[in-house]
Amino acid sequence: MVSFEVIEHLEDSEALVREARRLVSNNGQFIVSTPNRDYYAESRSESGPNPFHTREFSPEEFRELLSRHFPY
């Protein structure tokens, strides 16, 4: 399962990860990406935050979210 640059647009990011875990087989993979909040905020300093993002993650926050549902 693949989800590139989607999770930051959702109100319930936990639901996406939970559903991915349900759908991915035990030996399957969930490939997911999201912008790095700190880098992204710095690179958009002149234009301001993305109005379509409901939540942006630091690498630590993203890792913690994923680790609640995926062991690796």
mmJSON file of the N, C-alpha and C atoms, coordinates in Angstrom:
{"data_MODEL":{"atom_site":{
"group_PDB":["ATOM","ATOM","ATOM","ATOM","ATOM","ATOM","ATOM","ATOM","ATOM","ATOM","ATOM","ATOM","ATOM","ATOM","ATOM","ATOM","ATOM","ATOM","ATOM","ATOM","ATOM","ATOM","ATOM","ATOM","ATOM","ATOM","ATOM","ATOM","ATOM","ATOM","ATOM","ATOM","ATOM","ATOM","ATOM","ATOM","ATOM","ATOM","ATOM","ATOM","ATOM","ATOM","ATOM","ATOM","ATOM","ATOM","ATOM","ATOM","ATOM","ATOM","ATOM","ATOM","ATOM","ATOM","ATOM","ATOM","ATOM","ATOM","ATOM","ATOM","ATOM","ATOM","ATOM","ATOM","ATOM","ATOM","ATOM","ATOM","ATOM","ATOM","ATOM","ATOM","ATOM","ATOM","ATOM","ATOM","ATOM","ATOM","ATOM","ATOM","ATOM","ATOM","ATOM","ATOM","ATOM","ATOM","ATOM","ATOM","ATOM","ATOM","ATOM","ATOM","ATOM","ATOM","ATOM","ATOM","ATOM","ATOM","ATOM","ATOM","ATOM","ATOM","ATOM","ATOM","ATOM","ATOM","ATOM","ATOM","ATOM","ATOM","ATOM","ATOM","ATOM","ATOM","ATOM","ATOM","ATOM","ATOM","ATOM","ATOM","ATOM","ATOM","ATOM","ATOM","ATOM","ATOM","ATOM","ATOM","ATOM","ATOM","ATOM","ATOM","ATOM","ATOM","ATOM","ATOM","ATOM","ATOM","ATOM","ATOM","ATOM","ATOM","ATOM","ATOM","ATOM","ATOM","ATOM","ATOM","ATOM","ATOM","ATOM","ATOM","ATOM","ATOM","ATOM","ATOM","ATOM","ATOM","ATOM","ATOM","ATOM","ATOM","ATOM","ATOM","ATOM","ATOM","ATOM","ATOM","ATOM","ATOM","ATOM","ATOM","ATOM","ATOM","ATOM","ATOM","ATOM","ATOM","ATOM","ATOM","ATOM","ATOM","ATOM","ATOM","ATOM","ATOM","ATOM","ATOM","ATOM","ATOM","ATOM","ATOM","ATOM","ATOM","ATOM","ATOM","ATOM","ATOM","ATOM","ATOM","ATOM","ATOM","ATOM","ATOM","ATOM","ATOM","ATOM","ATOM","ATOM","ATOM","ATOM","ATOM","ATOM","ATOM","ATOM","ATOM"],
"id":[1,2,3,4,5,6,7,8,9,10,11,12,13,14,15,16,17,18,19,20,21,22,23,24,25,26,27,28,29,30,31,32,33,34,35,36,37,38,39,40,41,42,43,44,45,46,47,48,49,50,51,52,53,54,55,56,57,58,59,60,61,62,63,64,65,66,67,68,69,70,71,72,73,74,75,76,77,78,79,80,81,82,83,84,85,86,87,88,89,90,91,92,93,94,95,96,97,98,99,100,101,102,103,104,105,106,107,108,109,110,111,112,113,114,115,116,117,118,119,120,121,122,123,124,125,126,127,128,129,130,131,132,133,134,135,136,137,138,139,140,141,142,143,144,145,146,147,148,149,150,151,152,153,154,155,156,157,158,159,160,161,162,163,164,165,166,167,168,169,170,171,172,173,174,175,176,177,178,179,180,181,182,183,184,185,186,187,188,189,190,191,192,193,194,195,196,197,198,199,200,201,202,203,204,205,206,207,208,209,210,211,212,213,214,215,216],
"type_symbol":["N","C","C","N","C","C","N","C","C","N","C","C","N","C","C","N","C","C","N","C","C","N","C","C","N","C","C","N","C","C","N","C","C","N","C","C","N","C","C","N","C","C","N","C","C","N","C","C","N","C","C","N","C","C","N","C","C","N","C","C","N","C","C","N","C","C","N","C","C","N","C","C","N","C","C","N","C","C","N","C","C","N","C","C","N","C","C","N","C","C","N","C","C","N","C","C","N","C","C","N","C","C","N","C","C","N","C","C","N","C","C","N","C","C","N","C","C","N","C","C","N","C","C","N","C","C","N","C","C","N","C","C","N","C","C","N","C","C","N","C","C","N","C","C","N","C","C","N","C","C","N","C","C","N","C","C","N","C","C","N","C","C","N","C","C","N","C","C","N","C","C","N","C","C","N","C","C","N","C","C","N","C","C","N","C","C","N","C","C","N","C","C","N","C","C","N","C","C","N","C","C","N","C","C","N","C","C","N","C","C","N","C","C","N","C","C"],
"label_atom_id":["N","CA","C","N","CA","C","N","CA","C","N","CA","C","N","CA","C","N","CA","C","N","CA","C","N","CA","C","N","CA","C","N","CA","C","N","CA","C","N","CA","C","N","CA","C","N","CA","C","N","CA","C","N","CA","C","N","CA","C","N","CA","C","N","CA","C","N","CA","C","N","CA","C","N","CA","C","N","CA","C","N","CA","C","N","CA","C","N","CA","C","N","CA","C","N","CA","C","N","CA","C","N","CA","C","N","CA","C","N","CA","C","N","CA","C","N","CA","C","N","CA","C","N","CA","C","N","CA","C","N","CA","C","N","CA","C","N","CA","C","N","CA","C","N","CA","C","N","CA","C","N","CA","C","N","CA","C","N","CA","C","N","CA","C","N","CA","C","N","CA","C","N","CA","C","N","CA","C","N","CA","C","N","CA","C","N","CA","C","N","CA","C","N","CA","C","N","CA","C","N","CA","C","N","CA","C","N","CA","C","N","CA","C","N","CA","C","N","CA","C","N","CA","C","N","CA","C","N","CA","C","N","CA","C","N","CA","C","N","CA","C","N","CA","C","N","CA","C","N","CA","C"],
"label_alt_id":[null,null,null,null,null,null,null,null,null,null,null,null,null,null,null,null,null,null,null,null,null,null,null,null,null,null,null,null,null,null,null,null,null,null,null,null,null,null,null,null,null,null,null,null,null,null,null,null,null,null,null,null,null,null,null,null,null,null,null,null,null,null,null,null,null,null,null,null,null,null,null,null,null,null,null,null,null,null,null,null,null,null,null,null,null,null,null,null,null,null,null,null,null,null,null,null,null,null,null,null,null,null,null,null,null,null,null,null,null,null,null,null,null,null,null,null,null,null,null,null,null,null,null,null,null,null,null,null,null,null,null,null,null,null,null,null,null,null,null,null,null,null,null,null,null,null,null,null,null,null,null,null,null,null,null,null,null,null,null,null,null,null,null,null,null,null,null,null,null,null,null,null,null,null,null,null,null,null,null,null,null,null,null,null,null,null,null,null,null,null,null,null,null,null,null,null,null,null,null,null,null,null,null,null,null,null,null,null,null,null,null,null,null,null,null,null],
"label_comp_id":["MET","MET","MET","VAL","VAL","VAL","SER","SER","SER","PHE","PHE","PHE","GLU","GLU","GLU","VAL","VAL","VAL","ILE","ILE","ILE","GLU","GLU","GLU","HIS","HIS","HIS","LEU","LEU","LEU","GLU","GLU","GLU","ASP","ASP","ASP","SER","SER","SER","GLU","GLU","GLU","ALA","ALA","ALA","LEU","LEU","LEU","VAL","VAL","VAL","ARG","ARG","ARG","GLU","GLU","GLU","ALA","ALA","ALA","ARG","ARG","ARG","ARG","ARG","ARG","LEU","LEU","LEU","VAL","VAL","VAL","SER","SER","SER","ASN","ASN","ASN","ASN","ASN","ASN","GLY","GLY","GLY","GLN","GLN","GLN","PHE","PHE","PHE","ILE","ILE","ILE","VAL","VAL","VAL","SER","SER","SER","THR","THR","THR","PRO","PRO","PRO","ASN","ASN","ASN","ARG","ARG","ARG","ASP","ASP","ASP","TYR","TYR","TYR","TYR","TYR","TYR","ALA","ALA","ALA","GLU","GLU","GLU","SER","SER","SER","ARG","ARG","ARG","SER","SER","SER","GLU","GLU","GLU","SER","SER","SER","GLY","GLY","GLY","PRO","PRO","PRO","ASN","ASN","ASN","PRO","PRO","PRO","PHE","PHE","PHE","HIS","HIS","HIS","THR","THR","THR","ARG","ARG","ARG","GLU","GLU","GLU","PHE","PHE","PHE","SER","SER","SER","PRO","PRO","PRO","GLU","GLU","GLU","GLU","GLU","GLU","PHE","PHE","PHE","ARG","ARG","ARG","GLU","GLU","GLU","LEU","LEU","LEU","LEU","LEU","LEU","SER","SER","SER","ARG","ARG","ARG","HIS","HIS","HIS","PHE","PHE","PHE","PRO","PRO","PRO","TYR","TYR","TYR"],
"label_asym_id":["A","A","A","A","A","A","A","A","A","A","A","A","A","A","A","A","A","A","A","A","A","A","A","A","A","A","A","A","A","A","A","A","A","A","A","A","A","A","A","A","A","A","A","A","A","A","A","A","A","A","A","A","A","A","A","A","A","A","A","A","A","A","A","A","A","A","A","A","A","A","A","A","A","A","A","A","A","A","A","A","A","A","A","A","A","A","A","A","A","A","A","A","A","A","A","A","A","A","A","A","A","A","A","A","A","A","A","A","A","A","A","A","A","A","A","A","A","A","A","A","A","A","A","A","A","A","A","A","A","A","A","A","A","A","A","A","A","A","A","A","A","A","A","A","A","A","A","A","A","A","A","A","A","A","A","A","A","A","A","A","A","A","A","A","A","A","A","A","A","A","A","A","A","A","A","A","A","A","A","A","A","A","A","A","A","A","A","A","A","A","A","A","A","A","A","A","A","A","A","A","A","A","A","A","A","A","A","A","A","A","A","A","A","A","A","A"],
"label_entity_id":["1","1","1","1","1","1","1","1","1","1","1","1","1","1","1","1","1","1","1","1","1","1","1","1","1","1","1","1","1","1","1","1","1","1","1","1","1","1","1","1","1","1","1","1","1","1","1","1","1","1","1","1","1","1","1","1","1","1","1","1","1","1","1","1","1","1","1","1","1","1","1","1","1","1","1","1","1","1","1","1","1","1","1","1","1","1","1","1","1","1","1","1","1","1","1","1","1","1","1","1","1","1","1","1","1","1","1","1","1","1","1","1","1","1","1","1","1","1","1","1","1","1","1","1","1","1","1","1","1","1","1","1","1","1","1","1","1","1","1","1","1","1","1","1","1","1","1","1","1","1","1","1","1","1","1","1","1","1","1","1","1","1","1","1","1","1","1","1","1","1","1","1","1","1","1","1","1","1","1","1","1","1","1","1","1","1","1","1","1","1","1","1","1","1","1","1","1","1","1","1","1","1","1","1","1","1","1","1","1","1","1","1","1","1","1","1"],
"label_seq_id":[1,1,1,2,2,2,3,3,3,4,4,4,5,5,5,6,6,6,7,7,7,8,8,8,9,9,9,10,10,10,11,11,11,12,12,12,13,13,13,14,14,14,15,15,15,16,16,16,17,17,17,18,18,18,19,19,19,20,20,20,21,21,21,22,22,22,23,23,23,24,24,24,25,25,25,26,26,26,27,27,27,28,28,28,29,29,29,30,30,30,31,31,31,32,32,32,33,33,33,34,34,34,35,35,35,36,36,36,37,37,37,38,38,38,39,39,39,40,40,40,41,41,41,42,42,42,43,43,43,44,44,44,45,45,45,46,46,46,47,47,47,48,48,48,49,49,49,50,50,50,51,51,51,52,52,52,53,53,53,54,54,54,55,55,55,56,56,56,57,57,57,58,58,58,59,59,59,60,60,60,61,61,61,62,62,62,63,63,63,64,64,64,65,65,65,66,66,66,67,67,67,68,68,68,69,69,69,70,70,70,71,71,71,72,72,72],
"pdbx_PDB_ins_code":[null,null,null,null,null,null,null,null,null,null,null,null,null,null,null,null,null,null,null,null,null,null,null,null,null,null,null,null,null,null,null,null,null,null,null,null,null,null,null,null,null,null,null,null,null,null,null,null,null,null,null,null,null,null,null,null,null,null,null,null,null,null,null,null,null,null,null,null,null,null,null,null,null,null,null,null,null,null,null,null,null,null,null,null,null,null,null,null,null,null,null,null,null,null,null,null,null,null,null,null,null,null,null,null,null,null,null,null,null,null,null,null,null,null,null,null,null,null,null,null,null,null,null,null,null,null,null,null,null,null,null,null,null,null,null,null,null,null,null,null,null,null,null,null,null,null,null,null,null,null,null,null,null,null,null,null,null,null,null,null,null,null,null,null,null,null,null,null,null,null,null,null,null,null,null,null,null,null,null,null,null,null,null,null,null,null,null,null,null,null,null,null,null,null,null,null,null,null,null,null,null,null,null,null,null,null,null,null,null,null,null,null,null,null,null,null],
"Cartn_x":[0.85,0.0,0.903,0.531,1.325,0.443,0.98,0.281,1.316,1.48,2.432,1.713,2.145,1.683,0.151,-0.452,-1.91,-2.26,-1.531,-1.905,-2.024,-1.235,-1.275,-2.546,-3.319,-4.568,-5.795,-5.61,-6.734,-6.958,-8.209,-8.548,-8.125,-8.285,-7.988,-6.852,-5.633,-4.467,-4.326,-4.721,-4.662,-5.532,-6.669,-7.57,-6.913,-6.15,-5.456,-4.459,-3.673,-2.663,-3.331,-4.374,-5.111,-5.69,-6.27,-6.856,-5.761,-4.636,-3.519,-3.074,-2.978,-2.567,-3.559,-4.834,-5.864,-5.738,-5.395,-5.361,-4.046,-2.955,-1.652,-1.455,-1.054,-0.816,0.378,0.525,1.604,2.986,3.192,4.492,4.456,3.402,3.275,3.973,3.896,4.533,3.548,3.69,2.951,3.996,3.99,4.944,4.191,4.626,3.896,4.888,4.49,5.349,4.502,5.163,4.548,5.668,5.382,6.449,6.972,8.248,8.868,8.415,7.646,7.052,8.085,9.204,10.201,10.815,11.208,11.781,10.731,9.538,8.459,8.086,7.978,7.631,8.699,9.954,11.051,11.039,10.791,10.811,9.611,8.536,7.335,7.211,8.288,8.214,7.601,7.875,7.309,5.852,5.482,4.108,3.172,3.713,2.881,2.516,1.795,1.449,0.515,0.567,-0.311,-1.727,-2.68,-4.04,-4.766,-4.216,-4.861,-4.337,-3.33,-2.797,-3.529,-4.081,-4.739,-3.765,-2.689,-1.653,-0.358,0.716,2.044,2.818,3.691,4.391,5.885,6.456,7.912,8.269,9.516,9.88,9.562,9.783,9.505,8.006,7.173,5.722,5.217,5.749,5.324,5.746,6.959,7.462,6.608,6.238,5.425,4.036,3.429,2.121,2.198,3.182,3.307,3.619,4.441,4.848,3.708,2.652,1.497,0.786,0.996,0.289,1.216,2.434,3.397,4.663,5.107,6.271,7.588,7.645,8.899,8.71],
"Cartn_y":[-1.163,0.0,1.235,2.248,3.471,4.693,5.655,6.916,8.035,8.752,9.858,11.192,11.95,13.319,13.429,12.533,12.545,12.788,12.15,12.109,13.502,14.451,15.807,16.568,16.025,16.662,16.133,15.106,14.437,14.933,15.018,15.373,14.272,13.02,11.886,11.058,11.5,10.806,9.406,9.248,7.939,6.927,7.359,6.457,5.912,6.738,6.272,5.173,5.391,4.41,3.131,3.274,2.116,1.283,1.953,1.25,0.607,1.275,0.684,-0.6,-0.572,-1.777,-2.905,-2.572,-3.591,-4.227,-3.424,-3.906,-4.574,-4.183,-4.714,-6.096,-7.053,-8.397,-8.395,-9.468,-9.544,-9.362,-9.772,-9.59,-8.474,-7.654,-6.544,-5.293,-4.24,-2.975,-1.817,-0.847,0.413,1.487,2.068,3.117,4.436,5.315,6.549,7.697,8.871,10.05,11.256,12.22,13.49,14.522,15.786,16.788,16.863,17.112,17.362,18.751,18.824,20.086,21.202,20.917,21.957,22.49,21.597,22.025,22.729,22.155,22.687,24.104,24.33,25.661,26.679,26.279,27.185,27.5,26.505,26.716,27.532,27.586,28.343,29.629,30.078,31.237,32.467,32.69,33.869,33.683,32.474,32.249,31.804,31.429,31.027,29.563,29.099,27.676,27.258,25.995,25.439,25.37,26.055,26.071,24.732,23.809,22.503,21.435,21.77,20.818,20.996,19.907,19.967,19.69,18.948,18.664,18.341,18.926,18.602,17.968,17.026,16.225,16.514,16.472,16.402,14.932,14.632,13.223,12.348,12.863,12.092,11.809,12.806,12.619,11.604,11.676,10.761,9.328,9.161,7.846,7.274,8.102,7.648,7.206,7.971,7.608,6.26,6.088,4.836,3.657,3.87,2.767,2.239,3.002,2.508,1.377,1.292,0.292,-0.646,-0.221,-1.037,-1.236,-2.469,-2.732,-2.268,-2.113,-1.739,-0.513],
"Cartn_z":[0.0,0.0,0.0,-0.766,-0.883,-0.637,0.117,0.378,0.456,-0.636,-0.677,-0.5,0.502,0.706,0.798,1.567,1.769,3.236,4.127,5.545,6.167,5.698,6.264,5.887,4.954,4.525,5.279,6.077,6.734,8.16,8.542,9.928,10.894,10.471,11.346,10.742,10.953,10.402,10.99,12.227,12.886,12.143,11.627,10.907,9.643,8.951,7.743,8.098,9.125,9.522,10.027,10.796,11.308,10.156,9.17,8.023,7.169,7.015,6.275,6.962,8.291,9.031,8.821,8.775,8.567,7.184,6.176,4.798,4.394,5.005,4.623,5.242,4.431,4.946,5.899,6.638,7.626,7.022,5.792,5.148,4.1,4.131,3.196,3.702,2.908,3.27,3.105,3.983,3.884,3.651,2.477,2.127,2.196,3.087,3.346,3.503,3.021,3.182,3.558,4.169,4.531,4.634,4.411,4.542,5.979,6.115,7.412,7.863,8.944,9.383,9.537,10.165,10.427,9.139,8.247,6.971,6.119,6.093,5.262,5.705,7.003,7.519,7.138,7.238,6.878,5.385,4.556,3.103,2.623,3.409,3.039,3.847,4.437,5.332,4.669,3.409,2.725,2.339,1.919,1.463,2.583,3.726,4.858,4.809,5.813,5.889,4.757,4.437,3.409,3.978,3.371,3.92,3.793,3.015,2.818,3.774,4.564,5.547,6.869,7.366,8.668,9.795,9.481,10.479,9.762,10.239,9.737,10.878,10.548,11.541,11.56,12.743,12.859,12.589,12.267,12.058,13.271,14.468,15.673,15.839,15.584,15.694,14.671,13.463,12.406,12.746,13.212,13.607,14.737,15.697,16.828,16.364,15.475,14.921,14.218,13.366,12.618,13.531,14.533,15.406,16.276,16.439,17.199,16.454,15.139,14.331,13.565,13.328,12.575,13.41,13.56,14.401,13.779,12.449,11.783,10.926],
"occupancy":[1.0,1.0,1.0,1.0,1.0,1.0,1.0,1.0,1.0,1.0,1.0,1.0,1.0,1.0,1.0,1.0,1.0,1.0,1.0,1.0,1.0,1.0,1.0,1.0,1.0,1.0,1.0,1.0,1.0,1.0,1.0,1.0,1.0,1.0,1.0,1.0,1.0,1.0,1.0,1.0,1.0,1.0,1.0,1.0,1.0,1.0,1.0,1.0,1.0,1.0,1.0,1.0,1.0,1.0,1.0,1.0,1.0,1.0,1.0,1.0,1.0,1.0,1.0,1.0,1.0,1.0,1.0,1.0,1.0,1.0,1.0,1.0,1.0,1.0,1.0,1.0,1.0,1.0,1.0,1.0,1.0,1.0,1.0,1.0,1.0,1.0,1.0,1.0,1.0,1.0,1.0,1.0,1.0,1.0,1.0,1.0,1.0,1.0,1.0,1.0,1.0,1.0,1.0,1.0,1.0,1.0,1.0,1.0,1.0,1.0,1.0,1.0,1.0,1.0,1.0,1.0,1.0,1.0,1.0,1.0,1.0,1.0,1.0,1.0,1.0,1.0,1.0,1.0,1.0,1.0,1.0,1.0,1.0,1.0,1.0,1.0,1.0,1.0,1.0,1.0,1.0,1.0,1.0,1.0,1.0,1.0,1.0,1.0,1.0,1.0,1.0,1.0,1.0,1.0,1.0,1.0,1.0,1.0,1.0,1.0,1.0,1.0,1.0,1.0,1.0,1.0,1.0,1.0,1.0,1.0,1.0,1.0,1.0,1.0,1.0,1.0,1.0,1.0,1.0,1.0,1.0,1.0,1.0,1.0,1.0,1.0,1.0,1.0,1.0,1.0,1.0,1.0,1.0,1.0,1.0,1.0,1.0,1.0,1.0,1.0,1.0,1.0,1.0,1.0,1.0,1.0,1.0,1.0,1.0,1.0,1.0,1.0,1.0,1.0,1.0,1.0],
"B_iso_or_equiv":[0.0,0.0,0.0,0.0,0.0,0.0,0.0,0.0,0.0,0.0,0.0,0.0,0.0,0.0,0.0,0.0,0.0,0.0,0.0,0.0,0.0,0.0,0.0,0.0,0.0,0.0,0.0,0.0,0.0,0.0,0.0,0.0,0.0,0.0,0.0,0.0,0.0,0.0,0.0,0.0,0.0,0.0,0.0,0.0,0.0,0.0,0.0,0.0,0.0,0.0,0.0,0.0,0.0,0.0,0.0,0.0,0.0,0.0,0.0,0.0,0.0,0.0,0.0,0.0,0.0,0.0,0.0,0.0,0.0,0.0,0.0,0.0,0.0,0.0,0.0,0.0,0.0,0.0,0.0,0.0,0.0,0.0,0.0,0.0,0.0,0.0,0.0,0.0,0.0,0.0,0.0,0.0,0.0,0.0,0.0,0.0,0.0,0.0,0.0,0.0,0.0,0.0,0.0,0.0,0.0,0.0,0.0,0.0,0.0,0.0,0.0,0.0,0.0,0.0,0.0,0.0,0.0,0.0,0.0,0.0,0.0,0.0,0.0,0.0,0.0,0.0,0.0,0.0,0.0,0.0,0.0,0.0,0.0,0.0,0.0,0.0,0.0,0.0,0.0,0.0,0.0,0.0,0.0,0.0,0.0,0.0,0.0,0.0,0.0,0.0,0.0,0.0,0.0,0.0,0.0,0.0,0.0,0.0,0.0,0.0,0.0,0.0,0.0,0.0,0.0,0.0,0.0,0.0,0.0,0.0,0.0,0.0,0.0,0.0,0.0,0.0,0.0,0.0,0.0,0.0,0.0,0.0,0.0,0.0,0.0,0.0,0.0,0.0,0.0,0.0,0.0,0.0,0.0,0.0,0.0,0.0,0.0,0.0,0.0,0.0,0.0,0.0,0.0,0.0,0.0,0.0,0.0,0.0,0.0,0.0,0.0,0.0,0.0,0.0,0.0,0.0],
"pdbx_formal_charge":[null,null,null,null,null,null,null,null,null,null,null,null,null,null,null,null,null,null,null,null,null,null,null,null,null,null,null,null,null,null,null,null,null,null,null,null,null,null,null,null,null,null,null,null,null,null,null,null,null,null,null,null,null,null,null,null,null,null,null,null,null,null,null,null,null,null,null,null,null,null,null,null,null,null,null,null,null,null,null,null,null,null,null,null,null,null,null,null,null,null,null,null,null,null,null,null,null,null,null,null,null,null,null,null,null,null,null,null,null,null,null,null,null,null,null,null,null,null,null,null,null,null,null,null,null,null,null,null,null,null,null,null,null,null,null,null,null,null,null,null,null,null,null,null,null,null,null,null,null,null,null,null,null,null,null,null,null,null,null,null,null,null,null,null,null,null,null,null,null,null,null,null,null,null,null,null,null,null,null,null,null,null,null,null,null,null,null,null,null,null,null,null,null,null,null,null,null,null,null,null,null,null,null,null,null,null,null,null,null,null,null,null,null,null,null,null],
"auth_seq_id":[1,1,1,2,2,2,3,3,3,4,4,4,5,5,5,6,6,6,7,7,7,8,8,8,9,9,9,10,10,10,11,11,11,12,12,12,13,13,13,14,14,14,15,15,15,16,16,16,17,17,17,18,18,18,19,19,19,20,20,20,21,21,21,22,22,22,23,23,23,24,24,24,25,25,25,26,26,26,27,27,27,28,28,28,29,29,29,30,30,30,31,31,31,32,32,32,33,33,33,34,34,34,35,35,35,36,36,36,37,37,37,38,38,38,39,39,39,40,40,40,41,41,41,42,42,42,43,43,43,44,44,44,45,45,45,46,46,46,47,47,47,48,48,48,49,49,49,50,50,50,51,51,51,52,52,52,53,53,53,54,54,54,55,55,55,56,56,56,57,57,57,58,58,58,59,59,59,60,60,60,61,61,61,62,62,62,63,63,63,64,64,64,65,65,65,66,66,66,67,67,67,68,68,68,69,69,69,70,70,70,71,71,71,72,72,72],
"auth_comp_id":["MET","MET","MET","VAL","VAL","VAL","SER","SER","SER","PHE","PHE","PHE","GLU","GLU","GLU","VAL","VAL","VAL","ILE","ILE","ILE","GLU","GLU","GLU","HIS","HIS","HIS","LEU","LEU","LEU","GLU","GLU","GLU","ASP","ASP","ASP","SER","SER","SER","GLU","GLU","GLU","ALA","ALA","ALA","LEU","LEU","LEU","VAL","VAL","VAL","ARG","ARG","ARG","GLU","GLU","GLU","ALA","ALA","ALA","ARG","ARG","ARG","ARG","ARG","ARG","LEU","LEU","LEU","VAL","VAL","VAL","SER","SER","SER","ASN","ASN","ASN","ASN","ASN","ASN","GLY","GLY","GLY","GLN","GLN","GLN","PHE","PHE","PHE","ILE","ILE","ILE","VAL","VAL","VAL","SER","SER","SER","THR","THR","THR","PRO","PRO","PRO","ASN","ASN","ASN","ARG","ARG","ARG","ASP","ASP","ASP","TYR","TYR","TYR","TYR","TYR","TYR","ALA","ALA","ALA","GLU","GLU","GLU","SER","SER","SER","ARG","ARG","ARG","SER","SER","SER","GLU","GLU","GLU","SER","SER","SER","GLY","GLY","GLY","PRO","PRO","PRO","ASN","ASN","ASN","PRO","PRO","PRO","PHE","PHE","PHE","HIS","HIS","HIS","THR","THR","THR","ARG","ARG","ARG","GLU","GLU","GLU","PHE","PHE","PHE","SER","SER","SER","PRO","PRO","PRO","GLU","GLU","GLU","GLU","GLU","GLU","PHE","PHE","PHE","ARG","ARG","ARG","GLU","GLU","GLU","LEU","LEU","LEU","LEU","LEU","LEU","SER","SER","SER","ARG","ARG","ARG","HIS","HIS","HIS","PHE","PHE","PHE","PRO","PRO","PRO","TYR","TYR","TYR"],
"auth_asym_id":["A","A","A","A","A","A","A","A","A","A","A","A","A","A","A","A","A","A","A","A","A","A","A","A","A","A","A","A","A","A","A","A","A","A","A","A","A","A","A","A","A","A","A","A","A","A","A","A","A","A","A","A","A","A","A","A","A","A","A","A","A","A","A","A","A","A","A","A","A","A","A","A","A","A","A","A","A","A","A","A","A","A","A","A","A","A","A","A","A","A","A","A","A","A","A","A","A","A","A","A","A","A","A","A","A","A","A","A","A","A","A","A","A","A","A","A","A","A","A","A","A","A","A","A","A","A","A","A","A","A","A","A","A","A","A","A","A","A","A","A","A","A","A","A","A","A","A","A","A","A","A","A","A","A","A","A","A","A","A","A","A","A","A","A","A","A","A","A","A","A","A","A","A","A","A","A","A","A","A","A","A","A","A","A","A","A","A","A","A","A","A","A","A","A","A","A","A","A","A","A","A","A","A","A","A","A","A","A","A","A","A","A","A","A","A","A"],
"auth_atom_id":["N","CA","C","N","CA","C","N","CA","C","N","CA","C","N","CA","C","N","CA","C","N","CA","C","N","CA","C","N","CA","C","N","CA","C","N","CA","C","N","CA","C","N","CA","C","N","CA","C","N","CA","C","N","CA","C","N","CA","C","N","CA","C","N","CA","C","N","CA","C","N","CA","C","N","CA","C","N","CA","C","N","CA","C","N","CA","C","N","CA","C","N","CA","C","N","CA","C","N","CA","C","N","CA","C","N","CA","C","N","CA","C","N","CA","C","N","CA","C","N","CA","C","N","CA","C","N","CA","C","N","CA","C","N","CA","C","N","CA","C","N","CA","C","N","CA","C","N","CA","C","N","CA","C","N","CA","C","N","CA","C","N","CA","C","N","CA","C","N","CA","C","N","CA","C","N","CA","C","N","CA","C","N","CA","C","N","CA","C","N","CA","C","N","CA","C","N","CA","C","N","CA","C","N","CA","C","N","CA","C","N","CA","C","N","CA","C","N","CA","C","N","CA","C","N","CA","C","N","CA","C","N","CA","C","N","CA","C","N","CA","C","N","CA","C","N","CA","C","N","CA","C"],
"pdbx_PDB_model_num":[1,1,1,1,1,1,1,1,1,1,1,1,1,1,1,1,1,1,1,1,1,1,1,1,1,1,1,1,1,1,1,1,1,1,1,1,1,1,1,1,1,1,1,1,1,1,1,1,1,1,1,1,1,1,1,1,1,1,1,1,1,1,1,1,1,1,1,1,1,1,1,1,1,1,1,1,1,1,1,1,1,1,1,1,1,1,1,1,1,1,1,1,1,1,1,1,1,1,1,1,1,1,1,1,1,1,1,1,1,1,1,1,1,1,1,1,1,1,1,1,1,1,1,1,1,1,1,1,1,1,1,1,1,1,1,1,1,1,1,1,1,1,1,1,1,1,1,1,1,1,1,1,1,1,1,1,1,1,1,1,1,1,1,1,1,1,1,1,1,1,1,1,1,1,1,1,1,1,1,1,1,1,1,1,1,1,1,1,1,1,1,1,1,1,1,1,1,1,1,1,1,1,1,1,1,1,1,1,1,1,1,1,1,1,1,1]
}}}
